[in-house]
Amino acid sequence: MTLVLPSPARVAPAAGRRLLLERFTGLGFALPALALLVLTILAPLAVLVVLSATNYEFGAVDMDWVGLGNFQKALADPIIRRSLLNTLIYVAIVVPGGVLGGLLIAVLVHRRGKMRSVYEVIYFLPVTSTLIAMATVWQFLLHPSLGPINGLIKWLGFAPVAFLSEPTTALATLAVIGVWQILGFNMILFLAGLTAIPRDLYEAADIDGCSGGIDRFLTITWPLLGPTTMFVVITTMITAFKIFDTVAVMTRGGPVGSTEVLLYNIYLEGFQYFHTGYAAALTFIFLAVILLFSAAQTFSLDKKVHY
C-alpha cells in the first residue's frame, strides 16, 4: 500500500487559513471587552483631557482653548490647595485606621466557631448600608444636645463636643466615620488571607517553640498576609481619596472650609458653578494624585511582600 502525503503547497494555505481563523476568533471574543473599555474609560478620559484645556461652561454653545490655564489657576487657588491638604489629612487618618482595624478584627473573628458568621455580618453591615442614610444617623448621634454620644460625655462630667461644628474636630470626625465604614470590607479581605495560610506552618512553629500568639503573628501570619495587606492598603487609600458623600450630607465643606475636600470642590465647580472646563482640570489633577500615591504604595510595599 502506498502512503500519499499532502503536498507542502496544500498544507501551507490550510495552516494559514486556520491561523487567521484563530486570530479572528480571539479578536471576536476580546472585542466586547475592548469596546466596553473604550466606551467607559478611554473615551471619557479623552473627553476629560480635551475639556481640561478649554474654558467650556455647561450649557454654552462655544468655548475657547486655554491650554494649561486651568491647571495654573488650580495650582494658584488657595481653596484647591486647602481642599487637597484636607484630603491628604483625611487619607492619613483613614488608611492606617482602616487597615490596622480591619486586620485586628479579622484576627479576632478568625478563631471564632459558630459565632464567626454573626460577627462577620455585624462588621460588614456598614459596607452594605447606604452611606447617605447612615450619615443622617451619625448626625443624630453626634448632635451637641440631643445625641447620645454627647449625652454620655456629659454624664461622665465633661463639656459637650460639637463634633461637626468645630473646625478642629469636623475633619477628624468624618475620618472616624470613614474608618467605621471600611472596616467590614477590609475584615473580609484579611479573613480570606488568613484562611489561605496553611495550618501546617503553625504546627511546625509550635514544635519549634513559637507557641505565643504574638510570636506566631509576627513570624507567620503577618509575613504571609503581605499580598493581602498590599491590596487592602491600596484599595483603602483609593476609597479614602474619593471621600464625598459624608462631606456633601453632613458638613458641605464647613465649618470655615475645614472639611472641603478635592472631590467635593470638583462637584461644586462642575455642577454648582458650571465651570466644566475647570472641573475637568481638577478631575485630571485628582486622578493624577491617586495614580501617584497608588504607584508609590505599590512599589514600596511590593519589595516587602512575601509571595
C-alpha positions in Angstrom: 0.0 0.0 0.0 1.4 3.4 -0.9 1.2 6.3 1.6 0.3 9.6 0.0 1.4 12.7 1.8 -0.2 16.1 1.2 2.0 18.4 -0.7 3.5 21.5 1.0 1.6 23.7 -1.4 -1.7 22.4 0.0 -0.6 22.4 3.7 0.6 26.0 3.8 -2.7 27.7 2.7 -4.7 25.4 5.1 -2.5 26.3 8.0 -2.6 30.0 7.1 -6.4 30.0 7.0 -6.6 28.1 10.3 -4.2 30.6 11.9 -6.2 33.5 10.5 -9.4 32.0 11.7 -8.0 31.5 15.2 -6.9 35.2 15.3 -10.3 36.5 14.2 -12.0 34.2 16.8 -9.8 35.5 19.6 -10.4 39.1 18.4 -14.2 38.4 18.4 -14.1 37.2 22.0 -12.0 40.2 23.1 -13.9 42.8 21.1 -16.8 43.2 23.6 -14.5 43.8 26.5 -12.4 46.2 24.4 -15.5 48.1 23.3 -16.6 48.4 27.0 -13.1 49.6 28.0 -13.1 52.3 25.3 -16.6 53.5 26.0 -16.4 53.6 29.8 -12.7 54.5 30.4 -10.7 55.6 27.4 -13.3 57.8 25.6 -14.4 59.7 28.8 -10.7 60.1 29.7 -10.0 61.6 26.2 -13.0 64.0 26.6 -11.7 64.9 30.1 -8.3 65.8 28.7 -9.8 68.0 25.9 -12.2 69.8 28.2 -9.5 70.5 30.8 -7.7 72.6 28.1 -10.8 74.8 27.4 -13.0 77.3 29.3 -16.2 75.4 28.5 -19.1 76.1 30.8 -22.1 73.8 31.0 -24.8 74.8 28.5 -22.5 77.1 26.5 -22.6 76.9 22.7 -18.9 77.8 22.2 -15.7 77.5 24.1 -12.1 78.8 23.9 -8.8 76.9 24.0 -6.9 77.9 27.2 -4.2 75.3 27.2 -2.7 74.9 30.7 -4.6 77.9 32.0 -7.0 75.8 34.1 -4.1 73.9 35.7 -2.3 77.1 36.5 -5.4 78.5 38.0 -5.9 75.4 40.1 -2.4 75.4 41.5 -2.7 79.1 42.4 -6.1 78.7 44.0 -5.9 78.7 47.8 -9.2 76.9 48.1 -8.0 74.0 46.0 -4.7 73.8 47.9 -6.7 73.7 51.2 -9.0 71.0 49.9 -6.0 68.9 48.7 -4.4 69.3 52.2 -7.7 68.3 53.9 -7.9 65.3 51.6 -4.4 64.2 52.5 -5.1 64.6 56.2 -8.3 62.5 55.8 -6.4 59.8 53.9 -3.6 59.8 56.6 -6.2 59.0 59.3 -8.4 56.6 57.4 -5.7 54.4 55.8 -3.9 53.3 58.9 -7.1 53.1 60.9 -9.0 51.1 58.3 -6.1 48.7 57.6 -5.0 48.0 61.2 -8.5 48.0 62.5 -9.6 45.5 59.8 -6.6 43.3 60.5 -7.3 43.3 64.2 -11.0 42.4 63.8 -10.1 39.7 61.3 -7.6 38.1 63.7 -10.2 38.2 66.5 -13.0 36.8 64.4 -11.0 34.2 62.6 -10.8 31.9 65.6 -14.4 32.1 66.5 -16.5 29.0 65.9 -20.3 29.1 65.5 -20.4 32.9 66.2 -17.9 33.8 63.4 -20.7 34.3 60.8 -22.6 36.6 63.3 -19.6 38.8 63.8 -18.9 38.9 60.1 -22.4 40.1 59.4 -22.3 42.7 62.2 -19.0 44.2 61.0 -20.0 44.0 57.3 -23.3 45.9 57.7 -21.8 49.4 57.3 -20.4 48.3 53.9 -23.9 47.2 52.7 -25.8 50.2 54.1 -26.4 53.4 52.2 -23.9 56.0 53.4 -26.3 58.8 52.9 -28.8 57.3 55.3 -26.0 56.4 57.7 -24.7 59.9 57.6 -28.1 61.1 58.8 -27.9 58.7 61.7 -24.4 59.9 62.5 -25.6 63.5 62.5 -28.2 62.5 65.2 -25.6 60.5 67.2 -23.2 63.4 67.2 -25.7 66.2 67.9 -24.4 68.6 70.6 -27.5 68.5 72.7 -29.7 65.6 71.5 -27.1 63.0 70.5 -26.4 60.0 72.8 -22.6 60.4 72.3 -22.6 63.9 73.9 -25.1 62.6 76.4 -22.5 60.1 77.5 -19.8 62.7 77.6 -21.9 65.0 79.8 -22.8 62.0 82.1 -19.0 61.5 82.5 -18.7 65.1 83.6 -17.1 66.7 80.5 -18.4 69.5 78.4 -20.3 68.5 75.2 -18.3 68.5 72.0 -19.6 70.0 68.7 -18.0 67.3 66.5 -19.3 68.6 63.2 -19.5 72.3 64.1 -15.9 73.0 65.2 -13.2 73.4 62.6 -10.7 71.5 64.9 -12.9 68.3 65.1 -15.0 68.2 62.0 -12.5 66.6 59.6 -11.3 64.1 62.2 -14.9 63.1 62.9 -15.5 62.4 59.2 -12.3 60.4 59.2 -13.6 58.2 62.1 -16.9 57.7 60.2 -14.8 56.7 57.1 -12.8 54.2 59.2 -16.1 52.7 60.5 -17.5 52.3 57.1 -14.5 50.5 55.6 -13.6 48.2 58.5 -16.0 45.4 57.4 -14.7 45.2 53.8 -11.1 45.1 55.0 -12.0 42.5 57.6 -13.4 40.2 54.8 -10.2 40.6 52.8 -8.0 39.8 55.7 -10.2 36.8 56.7 -9.7 35.4 53.2 -5.9 35.9 53.6 -5.9 34.2 57.0 -7.9 31.2 55.6 -5.3 30.7 52.9 -2.4 30.3 55.4 -1.6 26.6 55.8 -2.2 25.2 59.3 1.0 23.1 59.0 3.1 26.3 59.4 1.5 26.9 62.8 2.0 23.3 63.9 5.7 23.5 62.9 6.0 26.7 64.8 4.6 25.1 67.9 7.2 22.3 67.6 10.0 24.9 67.2 8.8 26.6 70.4 7.0 29.5 68.8 3.7 29.0 70.7 2.9 32.5 71.8 0.1 34.4 69.9 2.2 37.5 69.3 5.2 35.4 68.1 3.1 33.4 65.7 1.5 36.5 64.4 4.8 38.3 63.8 6.7 35.3 62.3 4.0 33.6 60.3 0.7 35.4 60.0 1.9 39.0 59.2 4.6 38.0 56.6 2.2 35.7 54.8 -0.5 38.4 54.8 1.8 40.6 52.7 -0.1 40.4 49.4 -3.4 40.9 51.1 -2.1 43.8 53.1 -0.7 45.5 50.0 -4.1 45.1 48.2 -6.0 46.4 51.3 -3.7 49.4 51.7 -4.1 50.5 48.1 -7.9 50.0 47.9 -8.4 51.7 51.2 -6.3 54.7 50.1 -8.3 55.0 46.8 -11.5 54.8 48.8 -10.3 57.5 51.2 -9.3 59.8 48.4 -12.9 59.5 47.0 -14.5 61.0 50.1 -17.6 62.9 49.0 -20.8 61.5 50.5 -20.3 62.4 54.1 -19.0 65.8 53.3 -21.9 66.6 51.0 -24.5 65.4 53.5 -23.0 66.3 56.9 -20.8 69.4 56.6 -20.9 70.7 53.0 -17.3 71.7 53.3 -17.8 73.6 56.6 -17.2 74.8 59.1 -15.0 77.5 57.6 -13.8 75.2 54.9 -12.2 72.7 57.3 -13.8 69.7 55.6 -13.5 70.9 52.0 -12.0 68.0 50.0 -10.9 67.8 46.5 -13.7 65.7 45.1 -16.3 68.0 46.7 -14.7 71.0 45.1 -14.8 69.3 41.8 -18.5 68.7 42.3 -19.1 72.4 43.2 -17.1 73.7 40.2 -18.8 71.3 37.7 -22.4 71.0 38.9 -23.0 74.1 41.0 -21.0 76.8 39.3 -21.0 75.0 35.8 -17.3 75.6 35.2 -17.0 72.4 33.3 -13.5 73.0 31.8 -12.1 74.0 35.2 -13.8 71.0 36.9 -12.2 68.7 34.2 -8.8 70.1 35.0 -9.4 69.4 38.7 -10.5 65.9 37.9 -7.4 65.3 36.0 -5.3 66.5 38.9 -7.4 64.3 41.2 -6.7 61.2 39.1 -3.0 62.1 38.9 -2.7 62.3 42.7 -4.5 58.9 43.1 -2.3 57.3 40.5 0.9 58.8 42.0 0.1 57.6 45.5 -1.1 54.2 44.3 2.1 53.6 42.3 4.3 54.7 45.2 2.5 52.4 47.6 2.7 49.5 45.2 6.5 49.9 44.6 7.3 50.4 48.2 5.2 47.6 49.6 5.9 45.1 46.8 9.6 44.9 47.9 8.5 43.8 51.4 5.8 41.3 50.3 6.5 37.5 50.6 4.6 35.7 47.9 
